[in-house]
């Protein structure tokens, strides 16, 4: 891949385990055993799979694929936005316990929460309230192999925590418009996190379904369905190539695409929920925006922003047609929404 992708791999899709603390002497470990999650045993073929196939959660793969196609139909299809302004820090403290999603405020960082969830026969560090995982066994969903995890500076990277929807990918497909709390929740949401084979995670980088899929074909349907679930939950969009790849895969997995009636119902739901703000809504007030960030008023008394950076700094982005500060020059794709 290009050099830019190599850099993205290190800071976006993958979250390798911290190795600094792993080099410290470890007290005696206590051992706990967690029930193993049944590995995915289905295999993608050229023909429609039988309806008896099960996904990794034990449910019907056909049903999950159909549900994913229904949710996919509700996602906006747009081009990838510029990566400008992206950094890991935009998604809050790494592995924060201070979140509003599952596991939050339990006294244990999210990384160890996911290790305890996804590994079996785990041994935990004494004196950490069963938080810090020292060892365990991973039934890796990405490769289908069993991986022995041992915490340490030279061994922790064998198992890494992957963001199913990479942070950089999310940033370029709507996460810029989320609040800082929403982005922090996104980065720590268990639905978007998996303990996986480290090398596979590195190869994924910040790829989406159009550019990377797990080597383990039997997990691909579940993987894509999970990406769609996460993108729907955080109001992110997909590119046309991404939607095409997801549709082909889920259809091959036995999924049925929604009917035109179902699509219309989904579209109606989208336009009546806060996920997509109608363009005819009352323009947001600007009275509390920091005045130094607002440019010279344009004729007619409208607020004027020199560029999208100024609009974002003032907390005004995105700008909808008819709102103070909206300008066609800021709306590059002409869809009535500037500084997306």
LINURGI-V385627 format. One record per pair of residues at least 6 apart in sequence whose ideal C-beta (glycine too) atoms are under 7 Angstrom apart, sorted by the first residue. I is the first residue (numbers start at 1). J is the second residue. D is the distance in Angstrom with one decimal. If there is no record, write none. Layout:
# LINURGI-V385627
i:I j:J d:D
i:I j:J d:D
This chain:
# LINURGI-V385627
i:1 j:205 d:6.9
i:5 j:205 d:5.2
i:8 j:168 d:5.2
i:8 j:205 d:5.3
i:8 j:206 d:4.4
i:9 j:202 d:5.6
i:9 j:205 d:3.7
i:11 j:88 d:5.1
i:12 j:166 d:4.8
i:12 j:167 d:4.8
i:12 j:168 d:3.5
i:12 j:205 d:6.9
i:12 j:206 d:4.1
i:13 j:162 d:6.4
i:13 j:163 d:5.8
i:13 j:166 d:3.6
i:13 j:201 d:6.8
i:13 j:204 d:5.1
i:13 j:205 d:5.3
i:13 j:206 d:4.8
i:13 j:207 d:7.0
i:14 j:160 d:5.5
i:14 j:162 d:6.1
i:14 j:201 d:4.4
i:14 j:202 d:5.9
i:15 j:160 d:6.3
i:15 j:161 d:4.5
i:15 j:162 d:7.0
i:15 j:163 d:6.6
i:16 j:157 d:5.1
i:16 j:160 d:4.7
i:16 j:198 d:6.7
i:17 j:111 d:6.6
i:17 j:156 d:3.8
i:17 j:157 d:6.5
i:17 j:159 d:7.0
i:17 j:160 d:6.3
i:19 j:153 d:4.3
i:19 j:156 d:5.2
i:22 j:151 d:4.9
i:22 j:152 d:4.8
i:22 j:153 d:5.2
i:22 j:156 d:5.3
i:23 j:153 d:4.3
i:26 j:125 d:6.0
i:26 j:134 d:6.1
i:27 j:125 d:6.4
i:27 j:126 d:4.5
i:27 j:127 d:6.0
i:28 j:126 d:5.4
i:29 j:123 d:4.1
i:29 j:124 d:6.2
i:29 j:125 d:6.1
i:29 j:126 d:6.3
i:29 j:134 d:4.8
i:30 j:123 d:7.0
i:30 j:124 d:5.8
i:30 j:126 d:5.7
i:31 j:123 d:4.7
i:32 j:122 d:5.7
i:32 j:124 d:6.4
i:32 j:130 d:6.7
i:33 j:120 d:6.9
i:33 j:121 d:5.5
i:34 j:120 d:5.3
i:34 j:122 d:6.2
i:36 j:120 d:4.6
i:36 j:139 d:6.6
i:37 j:56 d:6.8
i:37 j:139 d:6.6
i:38 j:58 d:6.5
i:39 j:139 d:5.1
i:39 j:144 d:6.7
i:40 j:55 d:6.7
i:40 j:56 d:4.4
i:40 j:141 d:6.9
i:40 j:218 d:4.4
i:40 j:219 d:4.8
i:40 j:222 d:6.2
i:41 j:218 d:6.2
i:42 j:49 d:6.5
i:42 j:53 d:4.2
i:42 j:54 d:6.8
i:42 j:61 d:5.7
i:42 j:218 d:5.0
i:43 j:217 d:6.0
i:43 j:218 d:5.2
i:44 j:217 d:4.7
i:44 j:220 d:6.2
i:44 j:252 d:5.8
i:44 j:253 d:6.7
i:48 j:254 d:5.7
i:49 j:61 d:6.9
i:49 j:253 d:6.3
i:49 j:254 d:4.8
i:51 j:60 d:6.8
i:51 j:62 d:4.8
i:51 j:254 d:6.4
i:53 j:61 d:4.2
i:53 j:62 d:6.9
i:53 j:254 d:6.7
i:54 j:60 d:6.7
i:54 j:61 d:6.1
i:55 j:61 d:4.6
i:55 j:64 d:5.0
i:55 j:221 d:6.7
i:55 j:222 d:4.8
i:56 j:141 d:6.6
i:56 j:219 d:6.5
i:56 j:222 d:4.8
i:61 j:221 d:5.8
i:61 j:253 d:5.8
i:61 j:254 d:6.0
i:62 j:254 d:3.6
i:62 j:255 d:6.6
i:64 j:225 d:5.4
i:65 j:221 d:5.6
i:65 j:225 d:6.5
i:65 j:250 d:4.3
i:65 j:253 d:4.2
i:65 j:254 d:5.5
i:65 j:255 d:2.9
i:66 j:255 d:4.5
i:66 j:256 d:4.7
i:68 j:224 d:6.7
i:68 j:225 d:3.8
i:68 j:228 d:4.9
i:68 j:250 d:5.4
i:68 j:255 d:6.4
i:69 j:247 d:6.8
i:69 j:250 d:5.1
i:69 j:255 d:4.7
i:69 j:256 d:6.9
i:69 j:257 d:5.1
i:69 j:258 d:6.4
i:70 j:258 d:4.9
i:70 j:262 d:6.6
i:71 j:228 d:5.0
i:71 j:229 d:6.7
i:71 j:232 d:4.9
i:72 j:228 d:5.1
i:72 j:243 d:6.6
i:72 j:246 d:5.7
i:72 j:247 d:6.8
i:73 j:258 d:5.1
i:73 j:263 d:5.3
i:73 j:266 d:5.5
i:74 j:232 d:6.5
i:74 j:266 d:4.4
i:74 j:270 d:5.8
i:75 j:231 d:5.9
i:75 j:232 d:6.3
i:75 j:237 d:5.9
i:75 j:238 d:5.2
i:76 j:237 d:4.0
i:77 j:237 d:6.6
i:77 j:238 d:5.9
i:77 j:240 d:5.6
i:77 j:243 d:5.5
i:78 j:237 d:4.7
i:79 j:239 d:6.4
i:80 j:172 d:4.8
i:80 j:173 d:6.6
i:80 j:239 d:5.7
i:81 j:172 d:4.8
i:81 j:173 d:6.8
i:81 j:176 d:6.8
i:81 j:340 d:6.3
i:83 j:168 d:6.6
i:83 j:171 d:6.7
i:83 j:172 d:5.7
i:86 j:168 d:5.9
i:86 j:171 d:4.5
i:88 j:94 d:7.0
i:88 j:167 d:6.7
i:90 j:171 d:6.8
i:90 j:183 d:6.2
i:91 j:167 d:5.4
i:91 j:183 d:4.7
i:91 j:184 d:6.2
i:91 j:186 d:6.5
i:91 j:187 d:3.9
i:92 j:180 d:6.7
i:92 j:183 d:6.3
i:92 j:184 d:3.1
i:92 j:187 d:6.1
i:95 j:109 d:4.3
i:95 j:110 d:4.5
i:95 j:111 d:4.3
i:95 j:188 d:6.9
i:96 j:110 d:6.7
i:96 j:184 d:6.0
i:96 j:188 d:5.7
i:97 j:104 d:6.4
i:97 j:105 d:6.3
i:97 j:106 d:6.8
i:97 j:107 d:6.8
i:97 j:108 d:6.5
i:97 j:109 d:5.6
i:97 j:110 d:6.9
i:98 j:104 d:6.9
i:98 j:105 d:6.9
i:99 j:184 d:6.0
i:99 j:185 d:5.2
i:99 j:188 d:4.6
i:100 j:185 d:5.9
i:101 j:185 d:5.0
i:101 j:188 d:6.2
i:101 j:189 d:4.8
i:101 j:190 d:6.8
i:102 j:190 d:5.0
i:103 j:110 d:6.1
i:103 j:113 d:4.3
i:103 j:190 d:6.3
i:107 j:129 d:6.0
i:107 j:131 d:6.8
i:108 j:131 d:3.8
i:110 j:188 d:4.4
i:111 j:161 d:5.5
i:112 j:131 d:5.3
i:112 j:132 d:5.6
i:112 j:133 d:5.5
i:114 j:161 d:5.3
i:114 j:190 d:6.8
i:114 j:193 d:4.9
i:114 j:195 d:5.5
i:115 j:133 d:4.2
i:115 j:136 d:6.8
i:115 j:195 d:5.8
i:116 j:122 d:6.0
i:116 j:133 d:5.8
i:118 j:138 d:6.4
i:118 j:194 d:6.7
i:118 j:195 d:3.8
i:119 j:133 d:6.6
i:119 j:136 d:3.2
i:119 j:137 d:6.2
i:119 j:138 d:5.3
i:119 j:149 d:6.0
i:119 j:195 d:6.3
i:120 j:136 d:6.3
i:120 j:137 d:5.2
i:121 j:136 d:5.9
i:121 j:137 d:5.3
i:122 j:133 d:5.4
i:122 j:135 d:6.9
i:122 j:136 d:3.8
i:123 j:134 d:4.8
i:123 j:135 d:4.6
i:123 j:136 d:6.9
i:124 j:130 d:4.9
i:124 j:131 d:6.8
i:124 j:132 d:6.1
i:124 j:133 d:5.8
i:124 j:134 d:6.3
i:125 j:132 d:3.9
i:125 j:134 d:5.4
i:133 j:151 d:6.6
i:134 j:151 d:4.8
i:135 j:149 d:6.0
i:135 j:150 d:5.0
i:135 j:151 d:6.6
i:136 j:149 d:5.0
i:137 j:146 d:6.0
i:137 j:148 d:5.9
i:138 j:146 d:7.0
i:138 j:147 d:4.5
i:138 j:149 d:5.8
i:138 j:159 d:5.4
i:138 j:195 d:5.6
i:139 j:146 d:5.9
i:140 j:147 d:5.3
i:140 j:196 d:5.9
i:140 j:197 d:4.6
i:141 j:194 d:6.4
i:141 j:196 d:6.5
i:141 j:214 d:6.7
i:141 j:216 d:6.5
i:141 j:219 d:4.6
i:142 j:196 d:4.7
i:142 j:197 d:5.2
i:142 j:200 d:4.3
i:142 j:214 d:4.2
i:142 j:215 d:6.4
i:142 j:216 d:5.8
i:142 j:219 d:6.8
i:143 j:197 d:4.9
i:143 j:200 d:5.9
i:143 j:215 d:5.6
i:143 j:216 d:5.5
i:144 j:216 d:4.1
i:144 j:218 d:6.8
i:147 j:158 d:6.0
i:147 j:159 d:5.9
i:147 j:197 d:6.1
i:149 j:158 d:6.4
i:149 j:159 d:4.3
i:157 j:198 d:4.8
i:158 j:198 d:5.2
i:159 j:195 d:5.6
i:159 j:198 d:6.2
i:160 j:196 d:6.3
i:160 j:198 d:4.4
i:160 j:201 d:4.6
i:161 j:193 d:5.7
i:161 j:195 d:5.8
i:162 j:194 d:5.1
i:162 j:196 d:4.8
i:162 j:201 d:4.7
i:162 j:204 d:6.9
i:163 j:187 d:7.0
i:163 j:192 d:5.6
i:163 j:193 d:6.5
i:164 j:192 d:5.0
i:164 j:194 d:6.0
i:164 j:223 d:7.0
i:164 j:226 d:5.2
i:164 j:227 d:5.6
i:164 j:230 d:6.1
i:165 j:192 d:5.7
i:165 j:227 d:5.4
i:165 j:230 d:4.8
i:165 j:231 d:6.1
i:166 j:206 d:4.0
i:167 j:187 d:6.3
i:168 j:206 d:3.8
i:169 j:206 d:5.1
i:169 j:208 d:5.3
i:170 j:186 d:6.4
i:170 j:236 d:5.8
i:173 j:236 d:4.8
i:173 j:237 d:5.0
i:173 j:238 d:6.9
i:174 j:235 d:6.0
i:174 j:236 d:4.1
i:174 j:237 d:5.4
i:175 j:183 d:5.8
i:175 j:186 d:6.6
i:175 j:236 d:6.5
i:177 j:318 d:5.8
i:177 j:340 d:6.7
i:178 j:186 d:7.0
i:178 j:234 d:6.5
i:182 j:234 d:6.7
i:186 j:192 d:6.5
i:186 j:234 d:5.4
i:191 j:226 d:6.9
i:191 j:229 d:6.2
i:191 j:230 d:5.5
i:191 j:233 d:7.0
i:192 j:230 d:4.7
i:200 j:214 d:7.0
i:200 j:215 d:6.5
i:204 j:212 d:4.8
i:208 j:242 d:4.8
i:209 j:224 d:5.4
i:209 j:227 d:6.2
i:209 j:242 d:5.4
i:209 j:245 d:4.8
i:209 j:246 d:5.1
i:210 j:239 d:6.8
i:210 j:241 d:4.1
i:210 j:242 d:4.6
i:210 j:245 d:4.4
i:213 j:220 d:5.1
i:213 j:223 d:6.9
i:214 j:220 d:5.8
i:214 j:223 d:5.5
i:220 j:249 d:6.0
i:221 j:249 d:6.5
i:221 j:250 d:6.4
i:221 j:253 d:3.8
i:224 j:246 d:5.2
i:224 j:249 d:5.5
i:224 j:250 d:6.2
i:228 j:246 d:6.7
i:231 j:238 d:6.6
i:235 j:275 d:4.9
i:251 j:257 d:6.8
i:258 j:266 d:7.0
i:270 j:276 d:5.4
i:271 j:278 d:6.9
i:277 j:320 d:6.8
i:279 j:320 d:4.9
i:279 j:321 d:5.7
i:279 j:322 d:6.7
i:279 j:336 d:5.5
i:283 j:322 d:6.5
i:283 j:323 d:4.1
i:283 j:324 d:5.6
i:284 j:323 d:6.5
i:286 j:303 d:5.4
i:286 j:324 d:5.8
i:289 j:314 d:4.7
i:289 j:315 d:6.1
i:289 j:316 d:6.7
i:290 j:314 d:6.5
i:293 j:310 d:6.1
i:293 j:313 d:4.9
i:293 j:314 d:4.1
i:294 j:303 d:5.7
i:294 j:314 d:5.9
i:295 j:304 d:4.6
i:295 j:305 d:5.6
i:295 j:306 d:5.0
i:295 j:310 d:6.2
i:296 j:304 d:6.0
i:297 j:303 d:6.4
i:297 j:304 d:5.9
i:298 j:304 d:4.2
i:302 j:324 d:5.0
i:302 j:325 d:6.7
i:303 j:324 d:4.2
i:303 j:325 d:4.2
i:304 j:325 d:6.7
i:305 j:311 d:4.2
i:305 j:316 d:7.0
i:305 j:325 d:5.1
i:305 j:330 d:6.9
i:308 j:317 d:6.3
i:308 j:330 d:5.7
i:308 j:339 d:3.8
i:311 j:317 d:4.6
i:311 j:319 d:6.0
i:311 j:325 d:6.2
i:311 j:330 d:7.0
i:311 j:339 d:4.7
i:312 j:339 d:6.3
i:316 j:325 d:5.6
i:317 j:339 d:3.8
i:318 j:337 d:5.1
i:318 j:338 d:6.5
i:318 j:339 d:5.3
i:318 j:340 d:5.0
i:319 j:325 d:5.2
i:319 j:326 d:4.4
i:319 j:330 d:6.6
i:319 j:338 d:4.3
i:319 j:339 d:5.5
i:320 j:326 d:6.4
i:320 j:336 d:6.4
i:320 j:337 d:5.8
i:321 j:336 d:4.1
i:326 j:338 d:5.5
i:327 j:338 d:6.5
i:330 j:338 d:3.7
i:330 j:339 d:5.5
i:331 j:337 d:6.6
i:331 j:338 d:4.0
